[in-house]
Amino acid sequence: MKTKIILPIVAIAIIAFAFKTISFQNGKEPWSKDQLMEPADLAKIINDVSAKKPIIYSVGPGANIKGSIEMGAAQEKENLDKLKAALSKFDKNTEIVILCGCCPFEHCPNIRPSFDLLNEMKFTNHKLLNLTKNLKVDWIDKGYPMND
């Protein structure tokens, strides 16, 4: 009896995982896998006094990561316009990292408009900070550098 219940659940989990992977690879997201920056990698750059720092834009609620610049929630047109104006001052190969951190990517209303904008403006060296859960779990709880 248990096998009859567990087997379909496992099959559904495998199919769901495969579908999510296929969706990502088929370009449903505006970023590619190599455009995700791990939090530990950004923290290492921020903590290295000799490292060249990327421009870090927070497109969600607050600029909590050390060196980040608050743009406001990018789901709002005026904040997306503010980001566009800020980006227009840089060369297209400038290293830029965007983040939100309000929630997991699948629920975030701010990262897609921001990343779409970077793509539309033809930036070539932009990343999305890979905060898989949220800013607290993936950055703050790990003791990574914060703005004062």
Secondary structure, DSSP 8 states (H G I E B T S, - for coil): -HHHHHHHHHHHHHHHHHHHHHHHHTT-SSS-GGGEE-HHHHHHHHH-TTS---EEEE-SS---BTTEEE---TTSHHHHHHHHHHHTTS-TT--EEEE--SS-GGG-SSHHHHHHHHHHTT-SSEEEE--SS-HHHHTGGGT--B--
